């Protein structure tokens, strides 16, 4: 791989990590903004995440006595994605476009799915900590699929050549 490609892959990695950190910061900012006298700004943050999460207060962590902008499971997914991105370069080169085998998604998503479905059916009464842990595990693994995909897409856009091309 060329130096220019490595630079693009690094920019994609840093950009993805910054976006994940920004999203996690927004989640934490909603109650913080409300308590500090900015209720409209806090309400906007809650509204941004409303289409993505049920935002049930009893299934959410609280900060300053108010629920975060997403439930515990979703907060775990966002936090897990940040953690997954942070450890990614310790195990793989960031310019590696190959995705992990799709079968890794099954054990990554299974605990979260079992907790969610079991809770919805009344079979399991999970705690917010369990919801966050299963979400974090899933989010960390999903980050390992998203980053190589984004690196591949950005590499293709920049060069006009797909890694699958025979040119």
Backbone as a printed PyTorch tensor [residue, N CA C, xyz], in Angstrom:
tensor([[[  0.8450,  -1.1860,   0.0000],
         [  0.0000,   0.0000,   0.0000],
         [  0.8880,   1.2470,   0.0000]],

        [[  0.4150,   2.2510,  -0.6700],
         [  1.1880,   3.4800,  -0.7970],
         [  1.0800,   4.3330,   0.4710]],

        [[  1.9900,   5.2540,   0.5650],
         [  1.9750,   6.1990,   1.6890],
         [  0.6820,   7.0210,   1.6890]],

        [[  0.2380,   7.4170,   0.5090],
         [ -0.9980,   8.2040,   0.4130],
         [ -2.1870,   7.3940,   0.9160]],

        [[ -2.2000,   6.0950,   0.5900],
         [ -3.2960,   5.2490,   1.0620],
         [ -3.2460,   5.1280,   2.5840]],

        [[ -2.0540,   4.9510,   3.1380],
         [ -1.8990,   4.8680,   4.6010],
         [ -2.3880,   6.1570,   5.2500]],

        [[ -2.0690,   7.3010,   4.6580],
         [ -2.5170,   8.5880,   5.1890],
         [ -4.0440,   8.6960,   5.1600]],

        [[ -4.6790,   8.2320,   4.0760],
         [ -6.1410,   8.2380,   3.9950],
         [ -6.7360,   7.3060,   5.0500]],

        [[ -6.1520,   6.1340,   5.2010],
         [ -6.6560,   5.1820,   6.2000],
         [ -6.5390,   5.7740,   7.5990]],

        [[ -5.4470,   6.4610,   7.8710],
         [ -5.2610,   7.1030,   9.1720],
         [ -6.3000,   8.1960,   9.3740]],

        [[ -6.5590,   8.9770,   8.3370],
         [ -7.5670,  10.0340,   8.4340],
         [ -8.9510,   9.4360,   8.6700]],

        [[ -9.2640,   8.3360,   8.0130],
         [-10.5540,   7.6690,   8.2200],
         [-10.6550,   7.1650,   9.6550]],

        [[ -9.5920,   6.5520,  10.1560],
         [ -9.5870,   6.0450,  11.5300],
         [ -9.8040,   7.1820,  12.5240]],

        [[ -9.0240,   8.2400,  12.4050],
         [ -9.1350,   9.3710,  13.3250],
         [-10.5130,  10.0190,  13.2120]],

        [[-10.9890,  10.2060,  12.0010],
         [-12.3150,  10.7990,  11.8050],
         [-13.4160,   9.9460,  12.4150]],

        [[-13.3470,   8.6400,  12.2180],
         [-14.3460,   7.7310,  12.7770],
         [-14.3080,   7.7600,  14.2960]],

        [[-13.1150,   7.7500,  14.8640],
         [-12.9770,   7.8140,  16.3150],
         [-13.5190,   9.1400,  16.8540]],

        [[-13.2330,  10.2380,  16.1880],
         [-13.7360,  11.5430,  16.6350],
         [-15.2600,  11.6160,  16.5600]],

        [[-15.8370,  11.0490,  15.5150],
         [-17.2970,  11.0370,  15.3990],
         [-17.9020,  10.1890,  16.5220]],

        [[-17.3070,   9.0290,  16.8050],
         [-17.8130,   8.1710,  17.8780],
         [-17.7050,   8.8750,  19.2310]],

        [[-16.5930,   9.5550,  19.4700],
         [-16.4280,  10.3040,  20.7220],
         [-17.4240,  11.4560,  20.8110]],

        [[-17.6580,  12.1290,  19.6940],
         [-18.6230,  13.2250,  19.6550],
         [-20.0210,  12.7250,  19.9910]],

        [[-20.4150,  11.5980,  19.3890],
         [-21.7410,  11.0290,  19.6580],
         [-21.8740,  10.6480,  21.1310]],

        [[-20.8500,  10.0360,  21.6930],
         [-20.8700,   9.6720,  23.1130],
         [-20.9480,  10.9310,  23.9740]],

        [[-20.2180,  11.9620,  23.5850],
         [-20.2870,  13.2330,  24.3080],
         [-21.6720,  13.8610,  24.2460]],

        [[-22.3260,  13.7840,  23.0940],
         [-23.6940,  14.2950,  22.9810],
         [-24.6360,  13.5630,  23.9270]],

        [[-24.4910,  12.2440,  23.9840],
         [-25.3460,  11.4300,  24.8620],
         [-25.2290,  11.9020,  26.3090]],

        [[-24.0110,  12.1670,  26.7290],
         [-23.7720,  12.6270,  28.1010],
         [-24.1820,  14.0780,  28.3020]],

        [[-24.1770,  14.8610,  27.2230],
         [-24.4210,  16.3020,  27.3590],
         [-25.8770,  16.6640,  27.6230]],

        [[-26.8180,  15.8290,  27.1970],
         [-28.2350,  16.1950,  27.3080],
         [-28.6360,  16.5600,  28.7390]],

        [[-28.4550,  15.6800,  29.7210],
         [-28.8490,  16.0700,  31.0790],
         [-27.9640,  17.1920,  31.6310]],

        [[-26.7120,  17.1820,  31.2670],
         [-25.7760,  18.2030,  31.7380],
         [-26.2330,  19.5840,  31.2790]],

        [[-26.6480,  19.6840,  30.0160],
         [-27.1160,  20.9660,  29.4890],
         [-28.3730,  21.4480,  30.2060]],

        [[-29.3090,  20.5370,  30.4290],
         [-30.5680,  20.9040,  31.0900],
         [-30.2970,  21.4460,  32.4840]],

        [[-29.4630,  20.7310,  33.2490],
         [-29.1790,  21.1230,  34.6330],
         [-28.4210,  22.4460,  34.6900]],

        [[-27.6440,  22.7430,  33.6850],
         [-26.8440,  23.9640,  33.6880],
         [-27.5390,  25.1360,  33.0190]],

        [[-28.8480,  25.0510,  32.8940],
         [-29.6110,  26.2000,  32.4210],
         [-29.7630,  26.3200,  30.9200]],

        [[-29.5640,  25.2390,  30.2050],
         [-29.7280,  25.2540,  28.7470],
         [-30.7420,  24.1770,  28.3350]],

        [[-31.9930,  24.3170,  28.8140],
         [-32.9860,  23.2620,  28.5560],
         [-33.2980,  23.0630,  27.0740]],

        [[-33.2640,  24.1180,  26.2860],
         [-33.5570,  23.9780,  24.8590],
         [-32.4610,  23.1630,  24.1660]],

        [[-31.2120,  23.4550,  24.4860],
         [-30.1030,  22.6950,  23.8920],
         [-30.1840,  21.2280,  24.3140]],

        [[-30.4980,  20.9850,  25.5780],
         [-30.6550,  19.6090,  26.0450],
         [-31.7900,  18.9050,  25.3350]],

        [[-32.9090,  19.6230,  25.1440],
         [-34.0670,  19.0420,  24.4530],
         [-33.7180,  18.6850,  23.0040]],

        [[-32.9050,  19.4940,  22.3700],
         [-32.4820,  19.2080,  20.9930],
         [-31.6720,  17.9170,  20.9510]],

        [[-30.7710,  17.7570,  21.9180],
         [-29.9590,  16.5320,  21.9660],
         [-30.8620,  15.3190,  22.1770]],

        [[-31.8060,  15.4050,  23.1090],
         [-32.7400,  14.3000,  23.3150],
         [-33.4890,  13.9900,  22.0160]],

        [[-33.9260,  15.0230,  21.2990],
         [-34.6700,  14.8320,  20.0530],
         [-33.8150,  14.1940,  18.9660]],

        [[-32.5330,  14.5410,  18.9280],
         [-31.6300,  13.9520,  17.9310],
         [-31.5850,  12.4340,  18.0860]],

        [[-31.5620,  11.9680,  19.3280],
         [-31.4470,  10.5360,  19.5740],
         [-32.7950,   9.8080,  19.6580]],

        [[-33.8960,  10.5560,  19.6910],
         [-35.2240,   9.9310,  19.8190],
         [-35.5290,   8.9070,  18.7200]],

        [[-35.1750,   9.1530,  17.4590],
         [-35.4580,   8.1380,  16.4390],
         [-34.5860,   6.8840,  16.5650]],

        [[-33.5020,   6.9820,  17.3320],
         [-32.5560,   5.8730,  17.4370],
         [-32.7590,   5.0220,  18.6850]],

        [[-33.5160,   5.5290,  19.6540],
         [-33.6170,   4.8590,  20.9530],
         [-34.9660,   5.1610,  21.5960]],

        [[-35.4720,   4.2060,  22.3490],
         [-36.7570,   4.4120,  23.0310],
         [-36.6530,   5.4170,  24.1750]],

        [[-35.4700,   5.6180,  24.7210],
         [-35.1970,   6.6090,  25.7720],
         [-36.0720,   6.4250,  27.0240]],

        [[-36.3670,   5.1930,  27.3850],
         [-37.1480,   4.9460,  28.5930],
         [-36.2920,   5.2830,  29.8160]],

        [[-36.7440,   6.2350,  30.6540],
         [-35.9330,   6.6490,  31.7980],
         [-35.5420,   5.5010,  32.7380]],

        [[-36.4360,   4.5400,  32.9620],
         [-36.0900,   3.4580,  33.8890],
         [-35.0500,   2.5090,  33.2960]],

        [[-34.8510,   2.5610,  31.9980],
         [-33.8430,   1.7190,  31.3450],
         [-32.6240,   2.5360,  30.9230]],

        [[-32.4610,   3.6930,  31.5370],
         [-31.3570,   4.5930,  31.1990],
         [-30.5080,   4.8880,  32.4220]],

        [[-29.2490,   5.1630,  32.1660],
         [-28.3980,   5.7010,  33.2180],
         [-28.7640,   7.1660,  33.3830]],

        [[-28.5210,   7.6920,  34.5660],
         [-28.8620,   9.0810,  34.8500],
         [-27.6010,   9.8640,  35.2090]],

        [[-27.6140,  11.1170,  34.8480],
         [-26.5410,  12.0530,  35.1840],
         [-27.2230,  13.3020,  35.7070]],

        [[-26.8140,  13.7540,  36.8470],
         [-27.4130,  14.9550,  37.4490],
         [-28.9240,  14.7620,  37.6660]],

        [[-29.3440,  13.5040,  37.9020],
         [-30.7490,  13.2150,  38.1630],
         [-31.6240,  13.0830,  36.9270]],

        [[-31.0490,  13.2300,  35.7480],
         [-31.8060,  13.1150,  34.4970],
         [-31.2420,  11.9770,  33.6500]],

        [[-32.1020,  11.3370,  32.8380],
         [-31.6030,  10.2380,  32.0010],
         [-30.6880,  10.7480,  30.8950]],

        [[-29.7490,   9.8880,  30.4960],
         [-28.9200,  10.2060,  29.3420],
         [-29.8090,  10.2590,  28.1060]],

        [[-29.2580,  10.6850,  27.0060],
         [-30.0320,  10.8450,  25.7750],
         [-30.4240,   9.5150,  25.1450]],

        [[-29.8330,   8.4160,  25.6030],
         [-30.1870,   7.0820,  25.1170],
         [-30.2510,   6.1300,  26.3130]],

        [[-30.8620,   4.9720,  26.0840],
         [-30.9690,   3.9650,  27.1450],
         [-29.5980,   3.3640,  27.4510]],

        [[-29.5560,   2.5420,  28.4890],
         [-28.2990,   1.9270,  28.9150],
         [-27.6970,   1.0580,  27.8150]],

        [[-28.5280,   0.2880,  27.1060],
         [-28.0140,  -0.5890,  26.0480],
         [-27.3930,   0.2350,  24.9220]],

        [[-28.1040,   1.2640,  24.4830],
         [-27.5730,   2.1140,  23.4120],
         [-26.3140,   2.8540,  23.8690]],

        [[-26.3140,   3.3310,  25.1120],
         [-25.1100,   3.9840,  25.6410],
         [-23.9420,   3.0100,  25.6070]],

        [[-24.2180,   1.7520,  25.9420],
         [-23.1800,   0.7220,  25.8700],
         [-22.6700,   0.5240,  24.4590]],

        [[-23.5730,   0.5160,  23.4790],
         [-23.1550,   0.3530,  22.0830],
         [-22.2270,   1.4980,  21.6760]],

        [[-22.6050,   2.7310,  22.0060],
         [-21.7670,   3.8780,  21.6420],
         [-20.4190,   3.8380,  22.3660]],

        [[-20.4370,   3.5530,  23.6610],
         [-19.1880,   3.4670,  24.4220],
         [-18.3340,   2.3090,  23.9220]],

        [[-18.9750,   1.1830,  23.6160],
         [-18.2450,   0.0300,  23.1010],
         [-17.5980,   0.3050,  21.7590]],

        [[-18.2780,   1.0710,  20.9210],
         [-17.6850,   1.3980,  19.6240],
         [-16.4330,   2.2540,  19.8000]],

        [[-16.4600,   3.1670,  20.7530],
         [-15.2640,   3.9650,  21.0370],
         [-14.1410,   3.0480,  21.5180]],

        [[-14.4470,   2.1640,  22.4450],
         [-13.4430,   1.2330,  22.9520],
         [-12.9240,   0.3310,  21.8380]],

        [[-13.8310,  -0.1900,  21.0090],
         [-13.4120,  -1.0360,  19.8960],
         [-12.4780,  -0.3160,  18.9470]],

        [[-12.7800,   0.9360,  18.6660],
         [-11.9060,   1.7160,  17.7960],
         [-10.5530,   1.9870,  18.4450]],

        [[-10.5570,   2.2270,  19.7470],
         [ -9.2910,   2.5070,  20.4350],
         [ -8.3560,   1.2950,  20.4400]],

        [[ -8.8970,   0.1020,  20.5710],
         [ -8.0420,  -1.0890,  20.6020],
         [ -7.7660,  -1.6520,  19.2110]],

        [[ -8.5160,  -1.2330,  18.2220],
         [ -8.3640,  -1.7440,  16.8570],
         [ -6.9060,  -1.7220,  16.3730]],

        [[ -6.2050,  -0.5910,  16.4810],
         [ -4.8340,  -0.5710,  15.9470],
         [ -3.8480,  -1.4410,  16.7280]],

        [[ -4.2410,  -1.9340,  17.8850],
         [ -3.3560,  -2.8260,  18.6350],
         [ -3.3490,  -4.2360,  18.0440]],

        [[ -4.4030,  -4.5840,  17.2920],
         [ -4.5200,  -5.9190,  16.7180],
         [ -4.4660,  -5.9540,  15.2040]],

        [[ -4.8550,  -4.8600,  14.5610],
         [ -4.8930,  -4.8380,  13.1060],
         [ -4.3430,  -3.5220,  12.5880]],

        [[ -3.7880,  -3.5790,  11.3960],
         [ -3.3700,  -2.3440,  10.7450],
         [ -4.6190,  -1.5860,  10.3280]],

        [[ -4.6080,  -0.2800,  10.5150],
         [ -5.8110,   0.4940,  10.1850],
         [ -6.0600,   0.5860,   8.6890]],

        [[ -5.0580,   0.2790,   7.8770],
         [ -5.2620,   0.2990,   6.4310],
         [ -5.7280,  -1.0540,   5.8860]],

        [[ -5.9730,  -2.0090,   6.7690],
         [ -6.4550,  -3.3300,   6.3690],
         [ -7.9400,  -3.2320,   6.0070]],

        [[ -8.2530,  -3.4940,   4.7280],
         [ -9.6290,  -3.3720,   4.2590],
         [-10.4410,  -4.6480,   4.4660]],

        [[ -9.7980,  -5.7300,   4.8160],
         [-10.5440,  -6.9850,   4.9530],
         [-11.3470,  -6.9660,   6.2510]],

        [[-12.6020,  -7.3460,   6.1090],
         [-13.4850,  -7.3820,   7.2730],
         [-13.3010,  -8.7060,   7.9980]],

        [[-13.5320,  -8.7030,   9.2980],
         [-13.5450,  -9.9870,   9.9980],
         [-14.6500, -10.8590,   9.4070]],

        [[-14.5380, -12.1430,   9.5940],
         [-15.5790, -13.0440,   9.0720],
         [-16.9190, -12.6990,   9.7100]],

        [[-17.9720, -12.7290,   8.9010],
         [-19.3100, -12.3660,   9.3820],
         [-19.7730, -13.2200,  10.5570]],

        [[-19.2540, -14.4130,  10.6870],
         [-19.6650, -15.2740,  11.8010],
         [-19.3240, -14.6720,  13.1600]],

        [[-18.3620, -13.7310,  13.2020],
         [-18.0340, -13.0610,  14.4660],
         [-19.2020, -12.2130,  14.9690]],

        [[-20.0820, -11.8270,  14.0670],
         [-21.2330, -11.0230,  14.4820],
         [-22.2000, -11.8170,  15.3610]],

        [[-22.3050, -13.1160,  15.1220],
         [-23.2320, -13.9270,  15.9230],
         [-22.8900, -13.9060,  17.4100]],

        [[-21.6660, -14.2740,  17.8140],
         [-21.3810, -14.2130,  19.2570],
         [-21.3320, -12.7810,  19.7970]],

        [[-21.0970, -11.8050,  18.9190],
         [-21.0580, -10.4100,  19.3730],
         [-22.4520,  -9.8750,  19.6480]],

        [[-23.4100, -10.2590,  18.8150],
         [-24.7670,  -9.7420,  18.9620],
         [-25.6560, -10.6400,  19.8260]],

        [[-25.2820, -11.9060,  19.9850],
         [-26.1220, -12.8570,  20.7220],
         [-26.4340, -12.4150,  22.1550]],

        [[-25.4430, -12.0110,  22.9660],
         [-25.7890, -11.6120,  24.3450],
         [-26.7760, -10.4470,  24.3910]],

        [[-26.5960,  -9.4710,  23.5160],
         [-27.5050,  -8.3250,  23.4860],
         [-28.8890,  -8.7740,  23.0260]],

        [[-28.9450,  -9.6240,  22.0250],
         [-30.2310, -10.1110,  21.5180],
         [-30.9590, -10.9460,  22.5670]],

        [[-30.2270, -11.8090,  23.2530],
         [-30.8440, -12.6410,  24.2930],
         [-31.3960, -11.7570,  25.4050]],

        [[-30.6120, -10.7690,  25.8110],
         [-31.0590,  -9.8500,  26.8650],
         [-32.2910,  -9.0630,  26.4100]],

        [[-32.2580,  -8.5420,  25.1860],
         [-33.3770,  -7.7230,  24.6870],
         [-34.6430,  -8.5580,  24.4940]],

        [[-34.5180,  -9.6840,  23.8290],
         [-35.6900, -10.5220,  23.5670],
         [-36.1970, -11.1390,  24.8680]],

        [[-35.2800, -11.6020,  25.6960],
         [-35.6790, -12.1760,  26.9880],
         [-36.4070, -11.1660,  27.8500]],

        [[-35.9580,  -9.9300,  27.8270],
         [-36.6300,  -8.8700,  28.5820],
         [-37.9950,  -8.5440,  28.0050]],

        [[-38.0770,  -8.4760,  26.6760],
         [-39.3550,  -8.1530,  26.0280],
         [-40.3950,  -9.2430,  26.2750]],

        [[-39.9460, -10.4940,  26.3680],
         [-40.8620, -11.6140,  26.6120],
         [-41.1240, -11.8570,  28.0920]],

        [[-40.4380, -11.0860,  28.9450],
         [-40.6160, -11.2480,  30.3800],
         [-39.8970, -12.4620,  30.9500]],

        [[-38.9600, -13.0350,  30.1890],
         [-38.2270, -14.2110,  30.6430],
         [-37.0410, -13.8450,  31.5310]],

        [[-36.4760, -12.6710,  31.2940],
         [-35.2950, -12.2170,  32.0280],
         [-35.5360, -10.7790,  32.4640]],

        [[-35.1470, -10.4630,  33.6610],
         [-35.2270,  -9.0830,  34.1280],
         [-33.8030,  -8.5380,  34.2100]],

        [[-33.3140,  -8.0300,  33.0780],
         [-31.9590,  -7.5130,  33.0300],
         [-31.8350,  -6.1770,  33.7500]],

        [[-30.6250,  -5.8740,  34.1600],
         [-30.3410,  -4.5940,  34.8020],
         [-29.7510,  -3.6430,  33.7600]],

        [[-29.6990,  -2.3900,  34.0960],
         [-29.0830,  -1.4280,  33.1870],
         [-27.6080,  -1.7440,  32.9710]],

        [[-26.9390,  -2.2420,  34.0040],
         [-25.5340,  -2.5980,  33.8530],
         [-25.3790,  -3.7480,  32.8540]],

        [[-26.2520,  -4.7410,  32.9300],
         [-26.2080,  -5.8570,  31.9760],
         [-26.5290,  -5.3610,  30.5720]],

        [[-27.5190,  -4.5060,  30.4440],
         [-27.8720,  -3.9490,  29.1290],
         [-26.6730,  -3.1880,  28.5370]],

        [[-26.0260,  -2.3900,  29.3650],
         [-24.8680,  -1.6190,  28.8880],
         [-23.7110,  -2.5400,  28.5150]],

        [[-23.4760,  -3.5720,  29.2970],
         [-22.3690,  -4.5000,  29.0190],
         [-22.5890,  -5.2500,  27.7090]],

        [[-23.8110,  -5.7530,  27.4910],
         [-24.0650,  -6.4700,  26.2430],
         [-24.0200,  -5.5110,  25.0520]],

        [[-24.4870,  -4.2850,  25.2510],
         [-24.3970,  -3.2880,  24.1930],
         [-22.9550,  -2.9120,  23.8840]],

        [[-22.1310,  -2.7770,  24.9200],
         [-20.7300,  -2.4110,  24.7320],
         [-19.9730,  -3.4930,  23.9720]],

        [[-20.2370,  -4.7480,  24.3200],
         [-19.5800,  -5.8530,  23.6220],
         [-19.9520,  -5.8280,  22.1420]],

        [[-21.2260,  -5.6630,  21.8650],
         [-21.6790,  -5.6040,  20.4760],
         [-21.0890,  -4.3920,  19.7510]],

        [[-21.1030,  -3.2320,  20.3990],
         [-20.5690,  -2.0210,  19.7840],
         [-19.0920,  -2.1270,  19.4560]],

        [[-18.3340,  -2.7570,  20.3460],
         [-16.8930,  -2.9200,  20.1090],
         [-16.6390,  -3.7860,  18.8870]],

        [[-17.3810,  -4.8800,  18.7670],
         [-17.1880,  -5.7700,  17.6170],
         [-17.6700,  -5.1050,  16.3310]],

        [[-18.7950,  -4.4290,  16.3900],
         [-19.3260,  -3.7640,  15.1930],
         [-18.3270,  -2.7260,  14.6620]],

        [[-17.6180,  -2.0460,  15.5540],
         [-16.6140,  -1.0650,  15.1220],
         [-15.5410,  -1.7140,  14.2560]],

        [[-15.2610,  -2.9960,  14.5290],
         [-14.2470,  -3.7220,  13.7600],
         [-14.7420,  -4.0690,  12.3560]],

        [[-16.0330,  -3.9530,  12.1220],
         [-16.5880,  -4.1420,  10.7870],
         [-16.7400,  -2.8030,  10.0780]],

        [[-17.0770,  -1.7770,  10.8220],
         [-17.3180,  -0.4650,  10.2260],
         [-16.0210,   0.1560,   9.7220]],

        [[-14.9580,   0.0930,  10.5130],
         [-13.7180,   0.7630,  10.1180],
         [-13.1350,   0.2240,   8.8150]],

        [[-12.9550,  -1.0830,   8.6470],
         [-12.4210,  -1.5360,   7.3570],
         [-13.3350,  -1.1750,   6.1840]],

        [[-14.6350,  -1.1810,   6.4100],
         [-15.5670,  -0.7820,   5.3550],
         [-15.3700,   0.6670,   4.9590]],

        [[-15.2390,   1.5360,   5.9560],
         [-15.0240,   2.9550,   5.6620],
         [-13.6700,   3.1900,   4.9990]],

        [[-12.6410,   2.4720,   5.4480],
         [-11.3180,   2.6010,   4.8320],
         [-11.3900,   2.1710,   3.3690]],

        [[-12.0950,   1.0860,   3.1130],
         [-12.2420,   0.6010,   1.7420],
         [-12.9960,   1.6060,   0.8810]],

        [[-14.1030,   2.1210,   1.4000],
         [-14.8970,   3.0990,   0.6480],
         [-14.0790,   4.3480,   0.3510]],

        [[-13.3980,   4.8630,   1.3570],
         [-12.6150,   6.0920,   1.1630],
         [-11.4230,   5.8500,   0.2550]],

        [[-10.8340,   4.6760,   0.3250],
         [ -9.7310,   4.3410,  -0.5830],
         [-10.2030,   4.2710,  -2.0200]],

        [[-11.4000,   3.7280,  -2.2250],
         [-11.9760,   3.6280,  -3.5610],
         [-12.3160,   5.0090,  -4.1000]],

        [[-12.9250,   5.8520,  -3.2530],
         [-13.2650,   7.2030,  -3.6980],
         [-12.0190,   7.9830,  -4.0940]],

        [[-10.9800,   7.8420,  -3.2910],
         [ -9.7730,   8.6540,  -3.5270],
         [ -9.0200,   8.1890,  -4.7630]],

        [[ -9.0220,   6.8840,  -5.0260],
         [ -8.2220,   6.3810,  -6.1480],
         [ -9.0630,   6.0450,  -7.3610]],

        [[-10.3580,   5.8380,  -7.1420],
         [-11.2260,   5.4220,  -8.2320],
         [-11.0810,   3.9520,  -8.5720]],

        [[-10.3030,   3.2160,  -7.7590],
         [-10.0590,   1.8010,  -8.0170],
         [-10.5040,   1.0040,  -6.8070]],

        [[-11.2870,   0.0000,  -7.0260],
         [-11.7410,  -0.8860,  -5.9590],
         [-10.6640,  -1.9120,  -5.6580]],

        [[-10.6500,  -2.4010,  -4.4440],
         [ -9.7020,  -3.4540,  -4.0870],
         [-10.0660,  -4.7490,  -4.8120]],

        [[-11.2690,  -4.8070,  -5.3700],
         [-11.7240,  -5.9890,  -6.0840],
         [-11.4940,  -5.8550,  -7.5930]],

        [[-10.9670,  -4.7160,  -8.0320],
         [-10.7420,  -4.4970,  -9.4560],
         [ -9.6300,  -5.3990,  -9.9450]],

        [[ -9.6930,  -5.7320, -11.2200],
         [ -8.6350,  -6.5450, -11.8060],
         [ -7.7590,  -5.6970, -12.7140]],

        [[ -7.8570,  -4.3810, -12.5890],
         [ -7.0950,  -3.4800, -13.4460],
         [ -5.6550,  -3.4050, -13.0750]]])
